[in-house]
Amino acid sequence: MSNGVKTLSEISSQPAVWQQCLQDLKHSDLRLLAEGHSPLEIEWVFIGCGTSYYLAQAAASSFTTLLGTSARAVPASEALLRPELVFPGKIQSYFPVLISRSGHTSEILSVAEVLNNAEVPFLAVTCDGRELAGMTGSVLRMRVEEASTVMTSSFTSMLLGLQYMAATFAGNTNFLLALEQLPKHLERLLDNYTDEVAAFARKAFDDIAILGQGALYPIAAESALKVMESSSTFAQYFHTLEFRHGPKSIAGSSTLIGALISSSGYDAESAVLLEMKELGSKIFAVVNTAGKQLREQADLLIELDLPIPELAQLAIYVVWGQLLGSYRGLEKGLNPDSPRNLSRVVTI
């Protein structure tokens, strides 16, 4: 099998994968997953490692917005090494959500063991299931199979699952309907932009930074991680407006600056990206609707044109980092299916 075939196939298959996952969610009783808790009153703590940690951050933003309740994300290592910071006071007063594609990640299993010993119920979010699914009675399992090392469709599908769950708890039927529209829109966008991203990935850059604000910040982080994993190219991520406060010193002719631009913060966020263009950087943007200046100056523009709420668009925003990383890796003669120094599951 040629280099990158599995990863690129898993990226391009996401519309069909999402469709199946959304059908499963529609016919599931998600309220049982928080049985014994009041979803609108508890404090949700989302816990993951690597990609799953960025997923945890996106989930926390979604739960906070949709439920109007307290939600936050932490890496599993912090829950293990600094539990007093993660669970101040009584650990029983929190509802942890442990996220692991494989259900076999060492740090996540160690957190699950700590919670079980303290008799703290938790929700497991997984694809493979494995040991994690057997350590709790509450499991949100997405039927996603990935052969490649890096997480692509598993990330987006678990994100959709958690957003669907939050909207169900909130009784937000309009948001649920918006999520159900995503597969057809992603299929359209992949047809329109995949070749363009592949061509753009042939360019060489010394530095790459991807920017995002609010709920798009963890999506920017995950996009940068995909570039690093799939192409062994160092990529950084920042809150968009924070990039002016020091990091913009890397801007220049050998730098690529990307931004995941929200509609609600469009003017301020696009202004940062356009400033980096003035400083000589190449720029790319993912945005729902671009203004005239950004259309004229962006070196790569992914315009989504989605008639759905901003928060429901998160999964589609990350796909372009997945593609950029994979095609950049291929351009460098690497195999995105088997990235250097990485394994599918981290066990210690």
C-alpha positions in Angstrom: 0.0 0.0 0.0 1.3 3.5 -0.9 2.3 6.0 1.7 -0.5 8.0 3.2 -3.3 6.0 1.6 -4.9 4.8 4.9 -4.8 8.3 6.5 -6.1 10.1 3.4 -8.8 7.5 3.0 -9.9 8.0 6.7 -9.9 11.8 6.2 -12.0 11.6 3.1 -14.4 9.0 4.5 -15.5 11.3 7.3 -18.9 12.3 5.7 -20.0 8.6 5.7 -18.5 7.9 9.2 -20.3 11.0 10.6 -23.6 9.9 9.0 -23.4 6.5 10.7 -22.3 8.0 14.1 -25.1 10.5 14.0 -27.7 7.8 13.2 -26.4 5.8 16.2 -26.6 8.9 18.4 -30.1 9.7 17.3 -31.3 6.2 18.4 -29.4 6.2 21.7 -30.7 7.2 25.1 -27.8 9.6 25.9 -29.4 10.7 29.2 -28.5 7.4 30.8 -24.8 8.3 30.4 -25.2 10.9 33.2 -27.5 8.8 35.3 -27.6 9.9 39.0 -26.4 13.5 38.1 -28.2 16.6 37.0 -26.3 17.5 33.8 -27.1 21.2 34.1 -25.8 21.5 37.7 -22.7 19.3 37.9 -19.1 20.4 37.0 -17.9 18.5 34.0 -14.2 17.7 33.8 -13.0 16.4 30.5 -9.7 14.4 30.6 -7.6 13.2 27.7 -4.1 12.9 26.3 -2.7 14.4 23.1 -5.5 14.7 20.5 -8.0 13.5 23.1 -6.9 16.4 25.3 -7.7 18.9 22.5 -11.0 17.1 22.1 -11.6 17.5 25.8 -11.0 21.3 25.4 -13.5 21.5 22.5 -16.0 19.4 24.5 -15.7 21.7 27.5 -16.3 24.7 25.4 -19.4 23.0 23.9 -20.8 22.0 27.2 -20.3 25.4 28.7 -22.0 27.1 25.8 -24.9 24.6 25.3 -25.6 23.9 29.0 -24.6 27.1 30.6 -22.8 25.1 33.3 -19.2 24.8 34.5 -17.0 22.6 32.3 -13.2 22.4 31.8 -10.5 20.2 30.3 -7.3 18.8 31.8 -4.6 16.4 30.5 -4.6 13.0 32.2 -1.1 13.6 33.5 -2.3 16.6 35.5 -5.1 14.6 37.1 -2.5 12.0 38.1 0.4 14.3 39.2 -1.5 17.3 40.5 -4.9 16.1 41.6 -5.3 18.9 44.1 -5.4 21.3 41.2 -7.8 19.3 39.1 -10.2 18.2 41.8 -10.0 20.8 44.6 -12.3 19.9 47.5 -14.2 16.7 47.3 -13.5 14.7 44.2 -17.0 13.3 44.4 -18.4 16.7 43.5 -17.2 16.4 39.9 -18.3 14.3 36.9 -15.2 13.3 35.0 -15.3 12.4 31.3 -12.3 10.2 30.2 -11.6 10.2 26.5 -9.4 7.7 24.7 -9.8 6.4 21.1 -8.2 3.0 22.0 -9.4 2.8 25.6 -5.9 1.5 26.3 -3.9 4.6 27.0 -1.9 4.2 30.2 -2.5 7.6 31.7 -6.2 7.4 31.1 -6.5 4.0 32.6 -4.6 5.2 35.7 -7.0 8.1 36.1 -9.9 5.6 35.8 -8.4 3.5 38.5 -8.0 6.5 40.8 -11.7 7.4 40.2 -12.9 3.8 40.8 -10.9 3.6 44.1 -12.5 6.8 45.2 -16.0 5.5 44.1 -16.4 8.4 41.7 -18.6 7.6 38.7 -17.3 8.7 35.3 -18.2 8.6 31.6 -15.8 6.9 29.1 -15.7 8.2 25.5 -14.0 5.9 23.2 -14.0 4.1 19.8 -12.2 0.8 20.5 -13.4 0.5 24.1 -10.9 -2.1 25.4 -10.0 -1.8 29.2 -11.5 1.7 29.7 -15.0 0.6 28.6 -14.9 -2.2 31.2 -14.1 0.2 34.1 -17.4 2.1 34.1 -21.0 1.6 33.5 -21.3 4.8 31.4 -19.7 4.5 27.9 -20.2 6.7 24.8 -18.7 4.5 22.2 -18.4 5.7 18.6 -18.3 3.1 15.9 -15.2 4.3 14.2 -12.3 2.1 13.0 -9.0 3.6 12.1 -6.0 1.7 10.8 -3.6 4.7 10.7 -1.6 6.0 13.7 -3.0 9.6 13.9 -6.5 10.4 14.9 -8.7 11.9 12.2 -12.2 10.6 11.9 -12.1 9.3 15.5 -11.4 12.9 16.8 -14.3 14.4 14.8 -16.7 11.6 15.5 -16.1 11.7 19.3 -16.5 15.5 19.2 -19.8 15.2 17.4 -20.9 12.6 19.9 -20.1 14.9 22.9 -21.7 17.9 21.2 -24.8 15.8 20.4 -24.9 14.7 24.0 -24.7 18.3 25.4 -27.4 19.5 23.0 -29.6 16.5 24.1 -29.2 17.4 27.8 -30.0 21.1 26.9 -33.0 20.1 24.8 -31.6 22.1 21.9 -33.3 20.4 18.9 -32.1 23.1 16.5 -28.4 22.3 17.3 -29.1 18.6 16.9 -30.5 19.2 13.5 -27.5 21.4 12.6 -25.1 18.5 13.5 -27.1 16.2 11.3 -26.4 18.4 8.3 -22.7 18.2 8.6 -22.0 15.1 6.6 -23.4 16.5 3.4 -21.6 19.8 3.8 -18.3 18.2 4.5 -18.7 16.0 1.3 -19.2 19.2 -0.7 -16.2 20.9 0.8 -13.9 18.0 0.4 -14.8 17.9 -3.3 -14.2 21.6 -3.6 -10.9 22.0 -1.7 -8.9 18.7 -1.3 -6.9 19.3 -4.5 -6.2 22.9 -3.5 -4.9 21.9 -0.1 -2.7 19.2 -1.7 -1.2 21.7 -4.1 -0.6 24.3 -1.3 1.1 21.6 0.9 3.9 21.4 -1.7 5.2 24.8 -0.5 8.1 24.7 2.1 8.0 26.7 5.3 10.5 27.0 8.2 7.8 27.9 10.7 4.1 27.2 10.9 1.6 28.7 13.4 -2.2 28.1 13.5 -4.4 30.5 15.3 -7.9 30.2 16.8 -10.0 31.9 19.4 -12.7 30.6 21.8 -14.0 27.1 20.9 -11.7 27.2 17.8 -8.6 27.4 19.9 -8.4 23.7 20.7 -9.3 23.0 17.0 -6.2 25.1 16.1 -4.1 23.1 18.5 -5.3 19.9 17.0 -4.7 21.2 13.5 -1.1 22.1 14.4 -0.7 18.6 16.0 -1.8 17.0 12.8 0.8 18.9 10.8 3.5 17.9 13.3 2.5 14.2 13.5 1.9 13.6 9.8 4.8 15.7 8.3 7.4 15.9 11.1 7.1 19.7 10.7 7.1 21.8 13.8 3.9 23.8 14.1 2.7 26.0 16.9 -0.7 27.2 18.0 -1.9 30.3 19.7 -5.0 32.3 20.6 -5.4 34.5 17.6 -5.1 37.9 19.2 -2.3 36.7 21.5 -0.2 36.2 18.4 0.6 39.9 18.4 2.0 39.7 21.9 5.4 38.3 21.0 4.9 35.3 18.7 4.5 37.5 15.6 8.3 37.9 15.7 8.4 34.7 13.6 6.4 36.3 10.8 8.3 36.6 7.5 8.8 35.1 4.1 9.5 31.6 5.3 6.6 31.4 7.7 3.1 30.1 7.2 0.4 31.6 9.5 -3.1 30.0 9.4 -6.2 31.1 11.2 -9.5 29.4 12.0 -11.6 32.5 12.0 -15.0 32.7 13.7 -17.9 34.6 12.4 -18.6 36.3 15.7 -15.0 37.5 16.0 -14.3 38.0 12.3 -13.1 41.6 12.2 -10.6 41.3 15.0 -9.3 37.8 14.0 -9.0 38.4 10.3 -7.1 41.7 11.1 -4.4 39.7 12.8 -4.0 37.3 9.9 -3.9 40.2 7.4 -1.2 41.9 9.5 0.9 38.8 9.2 0.5 39.0 5.5 1.8 42.6 5.6 4.8 41.3 7.5 5.6 38.9 4.6 4.1 35.6 5.8 2.1 33.3 3.7 -1.4 33.0 5.2 -4.3 30.5 5.0 -7.7 30.9 6.5 -10.6 28.6 7.3 -13.7 30.8 7.7 -17.5 30.5 7.2 -17.8 33.6 5.1 -14.7 35.7 4.1 -14.6 39.4 3.5 -13.3 41.0 0.3 -9.8 41.8 1.7 -9.2 38.2 3.0 -10.4 36.7 -0.3 -7.9 38.9 -2.2 -4.9 38.3 0.1 -5.1 34.7 1.5 -2.7 32.3 -0.1 -5.2 29.5 0.8 -8.8 30.2 1.7 -11.3 27.5 2.8 -14.7 29.1 2.8 -17.2 26.9 4.5 -20.6 28.6 3.7 -22.4 26.6 6.4 -26.0 27.7 7.3 -25.7 26.3 10.9 -24.6 27.7 14.3 -21.0 28.6 14.8 -20.4 26.0 17.5 -21.8 23.2 15.4 -19.1 23.9 12.8 -16.1 22.8 14.9 -15.6 19.3 13.4 -15.4 20.7 9.9 -12.8 23.3 10.8 -10.2 20.6 11.8 -10.3 18.6 8.5 -8.1 21.1 6.7 -5.2 20.7 9.2 -5.6 16.9 8.8 -5.2 17.2 5.0 -2.4 19.8 5.2 -0.4 17.6 7.5 -0.8 14.5 5.4 0.0 16.1 2.1 2.9 18.0 3.6 4.3 14.7 4.9 4.0 13.1 1.4 5.8 16.1 -0.1 8.7 15.5 2.3 8.8 11.8 1.3 7.4 10.6 4.6 4.6 8.2 5.3 1.7 9.8 7.2 0.2 6.3 7.9 3.2 5.6 10.1 4.7 8.8 11.5 8.2 8.9 12.9 8.6 8.0 16.6 4.8 7.5 17.1 2.6 4.5 17.9 -1.2 4.2 17.7 -1.5 3.8 21.5 0.8 5.4 24.1 1.5 2.9 26.9 4.0 3.5 29.7 
